[in-house]
């Protein structure tokens, strides 16, 4: 006669514990090897190299004096960064720093105004129901598909009719309305603001403007920070619009000012070093802004969360 059959071994439901009938702590066999996604990893590494190699070249080239810029190995650093910054600051009585201040003015004020307009328009399109809302939104979104070169000439003609060309306003006014910013504002308002909360504010006697300021804006804060960052970077790197609108180099932003230096470098090769040094210095404000905003970004994501 044979003895009673032993019960089958069973594992726990979550698979974390030892199988039934085995000694706790006993080896359960060799661990399964982790699979490494080689193709996606290689693609990300190549993409990072593609984006970072030009930045690395600018950093290295800015350290070289003008007589070593094209005569030494590309990624061999030099010791002339301090002299290059000094020469750049001395060029035309420091006009580069005037261009930098103009860029800060255009990008800072333009991004703030664009964020305010995007918040108001996005909130209105998300909360209110009115005839023609979707048609208006779809027509406005066509601006996202329009290349800037197509819009620059009509904008210049409009500014010329208003006698605003070659002024700070000619650069700022076309940048206030951002179709992509309005799109992000509407999407984030629809996702972050419950209609029940808006209705509760109305039942408590709060006006629409107070609901927007006290309820909607704090809840939309992470999205508004994103819109501000996108707009600041876009305006900071904008070249075509100020190039068409402005004639006085005292009002140039940094991008147009460096372009004028680059053109003069064809006859004065020593200016190439100033252009590269100026391009390196122009990256610093963007890095500083991102690091500062990233901190408030995390705080706003926590403070803007709503428990259901």
C-alpha positions in Angstrom: 0.0 0.0 0.0 1.1 3.5 -0.7 0.9 6.3 1.7 -1.4 9.3 1.2 -0.4 11.7 -1.5 1.2 14.9 -0.4 -0.7 18.1 -1.0 0.5 20.2 -4.0 2.7 23.1 -3.3 1.1 26.6 -3.5 2.5 30.0 -3.5 1.1 33.1 -1.9 -1.2 35.3 -3.9 1.2 38.1 -4.3 4.2 35.9 -5.1 6.3 37.5 -2.4 6.3 34.7 0.2 7.8 31.2 0.1 5.8 28.4 -1.4 3.7 26.4 1.0 5.4 23.4 2.3 8.9 24.9 2.0 11.2 26.1 4.7 11.1 29.9 5.0 14.4 31.4 4.0 15.3 28.5 1.8 16.6 29.2 -1.7 13.8 29.3 -4.3 16.2 29.0 -7.3 18.4 31.5 -9.1 16.8 34.9 -9.6 15.5 35.8 -13.1 17.9 38.0 -15.0 16.7 41.5 -15.6 16.2 42.3 -19.2 17.9 45.4 -20.5 16.2 47.3 -23.3 19.3 47.9 -25.4 17.7 49.5 -28.4 15.8 52.2 -26.4 18.8 52.9 -24.2 21.1 53.2 -27.2 18.6 55.6 -28.9 18.4 57.8 -25.8 22.2 57.9 -25.5 22.6 58.9 -29.1 19.9 61.5 -28.7 21.7 62.9 -25.6 25.0 63.0 -27.5 23.3 64.8 -30.4 21.9 67.5 -28.1 24.9 67.9 -25.8 27.8 67.8 -28.2 27.1 71.3 -29.6 26.8 72.6 -26.1 30.1 71.0 -25.2 31.7 72.5 -28.2 30.5 76.0 -27.2 31.8 75.5 -23.7 35.2 74.5 -24.9 35.5 77.0 -27.8 34.6 79.9 -25.4 37.8 79.1 -23.4 40.1 79.6 -26.5 41.7 82.9 -27.6 40.9 83.9 -31.2 44.3 82.6 -32.5 43.6 79.1 -31.2 39.9 78.8 -32.2 40.5 77.1 -35.5 44.1 76.0 -35.1 43.8 73.5 -32.2 41.9 70.3 -31.6 38.1 70.9 -31.3 37.6 69.7 -27.8 40.9 70.9 -26.4 40.2 73.6 -23.9 42.1 76.8 -23.7 42.8 79.4 -21.0 41.3 82.5 -22.5 37.8 82.5 -21.1 38.5 85.5 -18.8 40.0 87.5 -21.6 37.1 86.6 -23.9 34.5 87.8 -21.4 36.5 91.0 -20.9 36.7 91.7 -24.6 33.0 91.0 -25.0 32.2 93.4 -22.2 34.4 96.1 -23.8 33.0 95.7 -27.3 31.1 98.9 -28.1 31.0 100.0 -24.5 29.3 96.8 -23.4 26.4 96.6 -25.8 26.2 92.9 -25.3 24.9 93.4 -21.8 22.4 95.8 -23.2 21.2 93.0 -25.6 21.1 90.6 -22.6 18.9 93.1 -20.6 16.6 93.5 -23.6 16.2 89.7 -23.9 15.4 89.5 -20.2 12.8 92.3 -20.6 11.2 90.8 -23.7 11.2 87.2 -22.4 10.2 88.1 -18.8 7.4 90.5 -19.5 6.2 88.7 -22.6 6.0 85.4 -20.7 4.1 86.9 -17.8 1.6 88.6 -20.1 1.2 85.5 -22.2 0.7 83.3 -19.1 -2.0 85.7 -17.8 -3.9 85.7 -21.2 -3.5 81.9 -21.5 -4.9 81.4 -18.0 -7.9 83.7 -18.6 -8.7 82.3 -22.0 -8.1 78.7 -21.0 -10.3 79.0 -17.9 -13.1 80.6 -19.9 -13.0 77.9 -22.6 -12.9 75.1 -20.1 -15.6 76.4 -17.6 -18.1 78.4 -19.6 -20.5 77.1 -22.2 -21.4 79.5 -25.0 -22.2 79.3 -28.7 -19.3 79.0 -31.0 -16.9 78.0 -28.3 -15.4 75.0 -30.1 -15.3 76.8 -33.4 -13.4 79.7 -31.8 -11.0 77.3 -30.1 -10.4 75.3 -33.3 -9.7 78.5 -35.4 -7.3 79.8 -32.7 -5.5 76.5 -32.7 -4.6 76.9 -36.4 -2.1 79.4 -35.1 -0.1 76.5 -33.7 0.2 75.1 -37.2 1.4 78.4 -38.7 5.2 78.8 -39.2 6.4 82.0 -37.6 7.8 83.2 -41.0 4.3 83.3 -42.4 3.0 85.4 -39.5 6.0 87.8 -39.2 5.3 89.8 -42.4 1.6 90.5 -41.6 2.5 91.4 -38.0 5.1 93.8 -39.3 2.6 95.4 -41.7 0.1 95.8 -38.8 2.7 97.4 -36.6 3.8 99.7 -39.4 0.1 100.9 -39.8 0.0 101.6 -36.1 3.4 103.4 -36.2 4.9 101.0 -33.7 7.8 99.5 -35.6 11.3 99.8 -34.2 9.9 99.9 -30.6 9.7 97.5 -27.7 6.0 97.2 -28.2 6.4 95.9 -31.7 8.2 92.8 -30.2 6.0 92.4 -27.1 2.5 92.8 -28.5 2.6 89.8 -31.0 3.9 87.6 -28.3 1.1 88.1 -25.7 -1.4 85.8 -27.4 0.0 82.2 -27.6 -2.3 79.7 -29.2 -0.4 76.8 -27.7 -0.5 78.5 -24.3 -4.3 78.9 -24.5 -4.5 75.2 -25.5 -2.5 74.2 -22.4 -4.5 76.5 -20.2 -7.8 75.0 -21.3 -6.5 71.4 -21.0 -5.2 71.9 -17.5 -8.2 73.9 -16.4 -10.5 71.0 -17.5 -8.4 68.5 -15.7 -7.6 70.4 -12.5 -10.8 72.4 -11.6 -13.9 70.3 -10.7 -17.1 72.0 -11.8 -18.6 71.1 -8.4 -16.0 73.4 -6.7 -16.9 76.2 -9.0 -20.6 75.7 -8.4 -20.0 75.6 -4.6 -18.2 79.0 -4.9 -21.2 80.5 -6.8 -23.6 79.1 -4.2 -21.5 80.8 -1.5 -22.0 84.1 -3.2 -18.5 84.5 -4.8 -18.3 86.3 -8.0 -16.7 84.9 -11.2 -13.5 86.9 -10.8 -13.1 85.9 -7.2 -13.6 82.3 -8.1 -11.0 82.6 -10.8 -8.5 84.3 -8.5 -9.0 82.3 -5.3 -10.0 78.9 -6.6 -8.9 78.4 -10.2 -5.5 80.1 -10.2 -4.0 78.1 -7.3 -5.3 74.8 -8.8 -3.9 75.8 -12.2 -0.5 76.8 -10.8 1.5 73.9 -12.1 0.1 74.3 -15.6 0.7 78.1 -15.5 4.3 77.5 -14.5 4.7 75.2 -17.5 3.2 77.8 -19.8 5.5 80.5 -18.4 8.6 78.4 -18.9 7.6 77.5 -22.5 6.9 81.1 -23.4 10.1 82.4 -21.7 12.3 80.0 -23.6 10.5 80.6 -26.9 10.8 84.4 -26.6 14.4 84.2 -25.4 15.3 82.2 -28.5 13.1 84.3 -30.8 15.0 85.7 -33.7 12.8 86.4 -36.7 10.2 88.8 -35.1 12.7 91.2 -33.5 15.0 91.0 -36.6 12.1 92.2 -38.8 10.6 94.7 -36.3 13.7 96.5 -35.0 16.2 98.7 -36.7 18.0 100.3 -33.7 20.6 97.9 -32.3 20.2 99.4 -28.9 16.8 97.6 -28.8 18.1 94.3 -30.1 17.7 91.1 -28.1 20.6 88.9 -27.6 19.8 86.6 -30.5 19.7 89.5 -33.1 22.8 91.2 -31.5 24.9 88.0 -31.8 23.7 87.6 -35.4 25.1 91.1 -36.3 28.4 90.2 -34.6 28.5 86.9 -36.6 28.0 88.8 -39.9 30.8 91.2 -39.0 33.0 88.2 -38.3 33.3 87.5 -42.0 35.6 90.6 -42.3 36.9 90.5 -38.6 37.5 86.8 -37.6 38.4 87.9 -34.1 34.7 88.5 -33.5 33.9 84.8 -33.8 35.3 84.3 -30.3 33.1 87.0 -29.0 30.0 85.4 -30.6 30.8 82.0 -29.1 31.5 83.5 -25.7 28.2 85.5 -25.9 26.3 82.3 -26.8 27.8 80.5 -23.8 26.7 83.4 -21.4 23.3 83.4 -23.0 22.6 79.8 -21.8 23.2 80.7 -18.1 19.9 82.6 -17.6 17.9 79.7 -19.0 19.6 77.2 -16.8 19.1 79.4 -13.7 15.4 79.9 -14.6 14.8 76.2 -15.0 16.5 75.4 -11.7 14.4 78.0 -9.8 11.1 77.1 -11.5 11.7 73.4 -11.0 11.6 74.0 -7.2 8.3 75.9 -7.4 7.0 73.4 -10.0 7.3 70.5 -7.4 5.7 72.6 -4.7 2.8 73.6 -7.0 2.2 70.0 -8.0 1.8 69.1 -4.4 -0.3 72.1 -3.3 -2.5 72.0 -6.4 -3.6 68.4 -5.9 -7.3 67.8 -5.1 -8.5 64.8 -3.2 -11.6 63.2 -4.5 
